[in-house]
């Protein structure tokens, strides 16, 4: 057993009736690692996250967090969806504070973390606004900030930038790397965007077409912030793209 593993997936299989989606998948994710999961459309990337947070039960196999069966009631998990999910009845600041106050963290700690997150994500001047008063991209910043404010041991992100333009994507990707480095959270990030995966990840897991297995693991050994025009970056992006094309 890898004692440094935050997440261990062992022989994970999921069927929906006769449809085999995930086929005997096994891999580890280390503590503090940023892992991107990529693969063909419909291969089961989101299904895996739903299994991890117990929205679905596996047909067979196991997912362990810190050596114990994955259990959202027990483990400190946060989830960022593609759809905006800020609480509409709370202001920007109240959204960031919500989870911290629910966990009854000391007020001074909540104050400090909230100010840090608001500043990091460029939300300070909007702190008293409600989500419906902001753009969809700014609302997504609220959700990302709220998740990191919880200092989760494990943060799950399911295509969180799908609705954003390229410039804002790069801005938020850089901020997420800063937040992840500061909080030392383990991040599992699902994306269809290969350039985004290479820009963010310490390692990419490439999934096959259904029935889905882990086709390959690719280590992204590049410093942050990453130069998308560098030879190594382009080579990695093209290699991963080809692996997904030719499953």
C-alpha positions as CSV (number, residue, x, y, z in Angstrom):
1,X,0.0,0.0,0.0
2,X,1.3,3.5,-0.9
3,X,1.2,5.4,2.4
4,X,1.5,8.7,0.6
5,X,-1.7,8.1,-1.4
6,X,-4.6,10.4,-0.7
7,X,-6.9,8.5,-3.0
8,X,-6.6,4.8,-3.9
9,X,-8.9,3.3,-6.6
10,X,-9.0,-0.4,-6.7
11,X,-10.7,-2.5,-9.4
12,X,-13.5,0.0,-9.8
13,X,-16.3,-1.2,-12.0
14,X,-19.6,0.5,-12.8
15,X,-22.5,-0.8,-14.9
16,X,-25.8,0.8,-15.7
17,X,-27.9,-2.3,-16.5
18,X,-26.0,-4.1,-19.3
19,X,-23.9,-1.0,-20.1
20,X,-20.4,-1.4,-18.7
21,X,-19.0,2.1,-18.2
22,X,-16.0,1.8,-15.9
23,X,-14.1,-1.5,-16.3
24,X,-11.8,-2.6,-13.4
25,X,-10.0,0.7,-13.0
26,X,-7.1,1.1,-10.5
27,X,-4.8,4.1,-9.7
28,X,-3.5,6.2,-6.9
29,X,-3.4,10.0,-6.3
30,X,-0.8,11.4,-4.0
31,X,-1.5,13.9,-1.2
32,X,-1.2,17.4,-2.6
33,X,-1.2,16.2,-6.2
34,X,-3.1,18.0,-9.0
35,X,-4.5,15.3,-11.3
36,X,-6.4,16.0,-14.5
37,X,-8.7,13.2,-15.9
38,X,-9.1,13.4,-19.7
39,X,-10.7,11.1,-22.2
40,X,-13.3,10.8,-25.0
41,X,-16.7,12.4,-24.5
42,X,-19.0,10.0,-22.6
43,X,-16.2,7.7,-21.3
44,X,-17.3,8.0,-17.6
45,X,-15.2,10.8,-16.2
46,X,-18.1,12.4,-14.3
47,X,-19.4,8.9,-13.3
48,X,-16.1,8.4,-11.5
49,X,-16.5,11.6,-9.5
50,X,-20.1,10.7,-8.7
51,X,-18.8,7.4,-7.3
52,X,-16.2,9.2,-5.2
53,X,-18.8,11.4,-3.5
54,X,-21.3,8.5,-3.2
55,X,-23.9,9.9,-5.5
56,X,-23.5,6.5,-7.2
57,X,-22.5,3.2,-5.8
58,X,-19.9,1.0,-7.6
59,X,-20.9,-2.3,-9.1
60,X,-17.7,-3.7,-7.7
61,X,-14.3,-2.4,-6.5
62,X,-13.4,0.3,-4.0
63,X,-12.4,3.9,-3.6
64,X,-10.3,4.8,-0.5
65,X,-9.4,8.2,0.9
66,X,-6.6,8.2,3.5
67,X,-6.9,4.4,3.7
68,X,-10.6,4.4,4.5
69,X,-13.6,3.8,2.3
70,X,-14.6,7.1,0.6
71,X,-17.3,8.8,2.6
72,X,-18.3,12.5,2.2
73,X,-19.7,12.5,5.7
74,X,-16.3,11.6,7.1
75,X,-13.8,13.2,4.7
76,X,-13.2,16.9,4.0
77,X,-14.3,17.1,0.3
78,X,-15.4,20.0,-1.9
79,X,-17.0,19.8,-5.3
80,X,-17.0,22.4,-8.1
81,X,-19.4,21.7,-10.9
82,X,-19.5,23.2,-14.4
83,X,-22.9,24.7,-13.6
84,X,-23.0,27.8,-11.4
85,X,-23.9,26.7,-7.8
86,X,-23.4,29.8,-5.7
87,X,-26.1,30.2,-3.0
88,X,-28.4,32.9,-4.6
89,X,-29.7,34.1,-1.2
90,X,-26.2,34.9,0.1
91,X,-23.8,37.8,-0.9
92,X,-20.4,37.0,-2.4
93,X,-18.8,37.3,1.0
94,X,-21.5,35.3,2.7
95,X,-21.0,32.5,0.2
96,X,-17.2,32.4,0.9
97,X,-17.9,32.4,4.7
98,X,-20.7,29.8,4.5
99,X,-18.8,26.5,4.8
100,X,-16.3,27.9,7.3
101,X,-19.1,29.1,9.6
102,X,-21.0,25.8,9.2
103,X,-17.9,24.0,10.5
104,X,-17.7,26.6,13.3
105,X,-14.2,27.7,12.6
106,X,-12.9,30.6,14.8
107,X,-14.1,34.0,13.6
108,X,-10.7,35.4,13.2
109,X,-9.6,32.5,11.0
110,X,-12.8,32.8,8.9
111,X,-12.2,36.5,8.5
112,X,-8.6,36.0,7.4
113,X,-9.3,33.2,4.9
114,X,-12.3,35.1,3.5
115,X,-10.3,38.2,2.9
116,X,-7.5,36.2,1.3
117,X,-9.9,34.4,-1.1
118,X,-11.8,37.6,-2.0
119,X,-8.5,39.4,-2.8
120,X,-7.0,36.4,-4.7
121,X,-10.1,36.0,-7.0
122,X,-10.7,39.8,-7.5
123,X,-14.0,39.7,-5.7
124,X,-13.4,42.3,-3.0
125,X,-15.3,45.1,-4.6
126,X,-18.2,42.8,-5.2
127,X,-18.4,41.3,-1.7
128,X,-21.9,42.7,-1.0
129,X,-23.4,41.8,-4.3
130,X,-25.6,38.7,-4.9
131,X,-24.8,36.1,-7.5
132,X,-27.6,37.2,-9.8
133,X,-26.0,40.6,-10.0
134,X,-22.8,39.2,-11.5
135,X,-21.8,37.4,-14.7
136,X,-21.7,33.6,-14.9
137,X,-17.9,33.7,-14.9
138,X,-17.8,35.8,-11.7
139,X,-20.3,33.5,-10.0
140,X,-18.0,30.6,-10.8
141,X,-15.2,32.4,-9.0
142,X,-17.5,32.5,-5.9
143,X,-18.0,28.8,-6.1
144,X,-14.2,28.1,-6.5
145,X,-13.4,30.5,-3.7
146,X,-16.0,28.9,-1.4
147,X,-14.5,25.5,-2.1
148,X,-10.9,26.5,-1.4
149,X,-12.0,28.5,1.7
150,X,-12.9,25.1,3.3
151,X,-9.3,24.1,2.9
152,X,-10.5,20.7,1.6
153,X,-8.2,17.7,1.8
154,X,-9.7,16.7,-1.6
155,X,-11.2,19.1,-4.1
156,X,-13.1,17.7,-7.1
157,X,-13.6,19.9,-10.1
158,X,-15.8,18.9,-13.0
159,X,-15.1,21.1,-16.0
160,X,-15.5,24.3,-13.9
161,X,-14.4,26.6,-16.7
162,X,-16.6,25.2,-19.5
163,X,-18.6,28.4,-20.0
164,X,-15.7,30.9,-19.8
165,X,-13.7,32.7,-22.5
166,X,-10.0,31.8,-23.0
167,X,-8.6,34.9,-21.3
168,X,-10.6,34.3,-18.1
169,X,-9.8,30.6,-18.2
170,X,-6.1,31.3,-18.0
171,X,-6.6,33.9,-15.2
172,X,-8.6,31.5,-13.1
173,X,-6.3,28.5,-13.8
174,X,-3.4,30.6,-12.5
175,X,-5.4,31.5,-9.4
176,X,-6.4,27.9,-8.8
177,X,-2.8,26.8,-8.9
178,X,-1.9,29.5,-6.3
179,X,-4.8,28.5,-4.1
180,X,-3.9,24.8,-4.4
181,X,-0.3,25.5,-3.6
182,X,-1.3,27.6,-0.5
183,X,-3.8,25.2,0.8
184,X,-1.9,22.0,-0.2
185,X,-5.2,20.5,-1.3
186,X,-5.3,17.4,-3.5
187,X,-7.2,18.2,-6.7
188,X,-9.0,15.9,-9.1
189,X,-9.9,18.0,-12.2
190,X,-12.0,16.7,-15.1
191,X,-11.7,18.5,-18.5
192,X,-12.2,17.9,-22.2
193,X,-9.7,20.7,-22.9
194,X,-6.2,19.1,-23.3
195,X,-4.4,22.4,-23.2
196,X,-6.1,23.1,-19.9
197,X,-5.0,19.7,-18.5
198,X,-1.4,20.2,-19.5
199,X,-1.4,23.8,-18.1
200,X,-2.7,22.7,-14.7
201,X,-1.8,19.1,-13.9
202,X,1.1,17.4,-12.2
203,X,-0.2,14.3,-13.9
204,X,-2.9,13.4,-16.5
205,X,-4.9,10.2,-16.4
206,X,-6.0,9.3,-19.9
207,X,-9.2,7.3,-20.0
208,X,-10.2,5.0,-22.9
209,X,-13.6,4.9,-24.7
210,X,-16.2,2.7,-23.0
211,X,-15.9,0.2,-21.5
212,X,-13.4,2.6,-19.8
213,X,-10.0,1.8,-18.4
214,X,-7.0,3.9,-17.6
215,X,-5.1,3.9,-20.9
216,X,-2.1,5.8,-19.7
217,X,-0.7,8.2,-17.0
218,X,1.3,11.1,-18.2
219,X,3.5,13.1,-15.8
220,X,3.6,16.9,-16.6
221,X,7.0,17.9,-15.3
222,X,6.8,21.7,-16.2
223,X,7.2,24.6,-13.8
224,X,4.3,27.1,-13.1
225,X,3.3,29.4,-14.7
226,X,3.5,27.3,-17.8
227,X,4.4,28.6,-21.2
228,X,1.8,27.3,-23.7
229,X,4.0,28.1,-26.6
230,X,7.0,26.2,-25.3
231,X,8.2,23.1,-27.2
232,X,7.7,20.7,-24.3
233,X,4.2,22.0,-23.6
234,X,3.1,21.6,-27.2
235,X,4.7,18.1,-27.4
236,X,2.7,17.0,-24.3
237,X,-0.5,18.5,-25.5
238,X,-0.2,16.8,-28.9
239,X,0.8,13.5,-27.4
240,X,-2.2,13.4,-25.0
241,X,-4.5,14.5,-27.9
242,X,-3.3,11.6,-30.0
243,X,-3.7,9.1,-27.2
244,X,-7.4,10.1,-26.8
245,X,-8.0,10.1,-30.6
246,X,-6.6,6.6,-31.0
247,X,-8.1,4.7,-28.1
